[in-house]
């Protein structure tokens, strides 16, 4: 098979990884947050290593945001939601939407870790005609519920998905992860208002609050604070957590206790896990050199 043909081949399940996911995932979902935290941290470190090498191979990506959001993705897909890598369209699956779609490398690395497709395919990220686009595409990547990339689109779609579950009398949940800079888009607040109106207690919106966006700090661009009070004023149950504490994340992903949609404000660090990337705005869209990847992998445990 030529390199081009390999890169354009449809993505298919990694059966051994999917079998392992079913066993490990079920155990982590049933475990207490404390029991699950250490294992989730190890999975997150592995995903972060894949993010670095994936972006290095592609020569492009959004490494800072990928690293800030990794713990949130891993805890959702491994430790919280009922996913089916070997049957991505399973009707009773929980739904996950990455609204900040430019952080596709983190999503793809997490999906591959679950067995939705082989990890080896990550090397095709952003290659010509590859299904692993720079933004997730529903018809190309198993496990992707909707196309995302233009900010302010994923959350409204996730709200519609959660409403669909309510109207059908189904029990599956929807979790959507947004960037904090993305909260400057008005469509998100329309979605927040709609979700509260319909009492979508099956919907959890998670804000990756790393306080940096493309070229500056969010508060210098368009202030978001008091962010928690804003969500609460729209009728949401608000939980503010350390977005790198796997125990806190797993607890925050618990269903609503008040019959309302849940907003999790996850305080995170852009570039988390690689010291020279942490809280540095230039790593929004900067590609690490081979030496920087070597140093980063060493810090991440390899």
N, C-alpha and C positions, 0 to 999 in steps of 0.2 A: 504494500500500500504506500502511495506517495505521501509526502508530508502534508500536502494540501488536502488530499483525500482523508487522511487521518484527522486533520483539524476540523473538517466539515462533517465528519461522521456523527450521526445522532448520539446523544448521551444515553447510556443504558445503565441499569442498576449494577452496582458492585455487590454481587450476591453474598460473598462471605462477610463483607463489612456490614451489610444490611442485617444479616443474621445476628452479628455481634451487637449491633445497635439495638435490636429488639430486646435482647436480654439485659444489656447494660442500661438502656433507657428506661425500661420498666422498673428496674431496681432503683435508679436514681429518682424517678418520679415518686416512688413509694417511700423513699428514704426521708428522714428529717433533713431540714436545711443544714444542720451541723454535720450529719453523716455524709451528705452529698458534696459538701463544699470542697474538700480536698481533691476528690476525683474530678469535679468540674474544673477546678483550677488547673489540673494536669491536662485536661482536654483543651482548655483555652490556650495554654502554652504551646501545645502542638499546632493548633490552628494559627496562632500568631507566627510560628516558624514558617508555616505554609504560605501565609500572607507575604512575608518578606521574600521568599524565593519565587513566588508567583509574580510579584511585581518586578522583581529583578529580571526574570526571564522575559517579561512583556516589554520592559523599558518604559512603562507608564502605569499610572494608577493613583490611588488616594490613600497612601499608606497611613498617614496620621489618623484619619477618621476610621480606617479599618481596624487599627489597633485599639482605638478608644471604645469601639462598639463590640469587640470580640466577646467579652465576658457576658454581655447581654444576649448575644446570639446563641452562644453555647448553652447557657442556662435555659433559654427558651426551648431550643430544639432537642437537647439531651435530657434536661432535668425537669421539664414542665409539660410540654405539649405532646399529644399523641400523634406521632408522625408515622408514615409507612413508606420508607425508602423503596421497598420492592413493589409498592402499589401507590404511586404518588397521587393518584386521583381517587383514593379510597374515600367513599362518601362520608364516612364518620371521622375523617381526619380533622385535627385542629388546624386552623389556618394561621400562617405567619406571613407578614408583609414587611419588607424592608423599604420604608418610604424614602430613606436617604440612599437611593439606588446607586449613587456614585461610589458607595463603599461595597461594590459587588465582589471584590476579591475576598473580603471577610465572609460574605454570604456563601460564595462558592466553596471556600475552604471548609466552612462549617458543614455545608450540605455533603461535600465529599467525605468528610469525617464520619458522617452518618451512613454512608453507602448509597446515596442517591446516584452517584456515578463514581468511577475510579479516580483516586487522587492523582494518578498519572496524567489525567486530562487537564489538570490545572496548568500545566506548562503551555497549554494552548490559549491561555487567557489573552484576549484582545488580538489574537492572530487573525490574519485576513480570513473572513468567512467563518470564523470559529463561532460555535453556539455560545461560548462564554464571552459575551459582549462586555464592553465597559459598563453597561447598565443591564440589569437582569431582564430577560425576555421570557414570558410565560410559555410560549410555544417551543422554546429551544432548550430550556433547562428544567428538568424535573425537580419539583419542590418549590418552584417560583409560582406564586399565586396570581401575580399581576405584573405587567411591565411597570418599572419605576425608573426614575432618573430626573425628569423635571420636578423640581421640589414643589410640595404642596399637593401632589396627586395621589400618593399611596395611602395616606390617611383617609381621605374621603372614600376611596375604594374599599378600604378595610371596614369603614363604617357601614357601607352597603353590604359587605359580606356578613358582618355581624347581624345586621337587620334581617338579612335573608335567613339566617339560622333561627332567629326569633319567630319569623313569620311561618317557617316550616315546622316549628316545634321541635327543632333538633337541639342536641346538647353540646355540639362542638363549639370551641372557643376561638377567638381571633386575637392575636397579639400583633401590634404594629410598632415598629421602631422608627423614630423620627430624629433628624438632626435638630440641634437647638437653633442654628441659623435658619433652618427651614420653618421655624415657628413664626418668622416674619411674613410668611405667606398667608394672606387672608382666607384662602380656601380651607386651611386647617381649622380656623376658628368657626367657620360655617359647619364643618364636620363635627367639631366638639359640641356645638349647640344642638345639632341634629341627634347625636348619640345620646345626649342627656335627655332630650325631649322624648325619645323612645325608650328610655330606661335600659340601655344596652349594657346590662351587667356582665354580659359575655364578652365584652370588649376591653382590652387593656392597651393603652397607648403609652409607650416608653420614650422619653426624651433623652437622647444621648447628650447630656449637658456638659460638653467639654469646653464651652465658652470661647471657642475659636471657630471662625468660618473662613471662607476662601482667602481673604487678604487681611483680616484684622480680628479683633475681639468682638464678640457679638454686642457687648454693651457699648462699644464705640461706633458700631454700625447702626443699630437700632435697638435700643434697650428692651430687654425682655422682662426684667424684674418689675414687680414681684411675681415671678412665674407661677409659683404654687397657688397663690391667691387668685390669679387669673383663671387657672383651671377650676379651682373651687367655685368661683363666681359663675362658671358655666354649668355647674351642677355635677362635677366629677368628684369622686373619692380620690384624694391626693396622697401619695406616698413618696417621701423624699428619702433617697438612700445613697450610699456609696456604691457607685456603679461598677466597682471592681471587687466588691465583697460578695462572693458567690452565695454565702448564707443569706445575706440581706436581699440579694436579687431574687433568690428562690422564694423567700418569704413574701416579697413584694408581688411576685407573679401569682400568688394565691388569689382565688376568685373574690369578687366583691363581698364585703360583709354588710353592705348597705343597700343592695339592689340598684347600684349605680355603676356606670362605666368607671374604670380605674385609670388614673394618670400616674405613672411612675416617673418621677424626675430623678434620673440617675446621674449623680455628680461623677464625672469621668475626667480622664486626662488624655488629651490628644497625643498619640504616639506611645500609649502606655506599654511599658515593658522594655522599651529601648531607650536608655537614659538620654542619649543625645537628640532624640526626637521628641521627648516629652514636653508638652506645653509650648511647642515651637510652631508658629504659624506657617513657616516656610515648608513644613512637612505635610501641608494639606495636599499638595500635588507635586511632590518632589520624589525622584527615583534614587534609591540608595546605590552607592557604588559597590563593587564587589567587596572591598575592604569593609565598608559599613555594614553590608549584609553579614560578613563573617563576625564582626563585633556584635551585631544584633543577635545573631543566632547563639553566640556564646552567652550573652546575657539572658537569653530565653531558655538556656539549659541544654544547648547542643553545640 
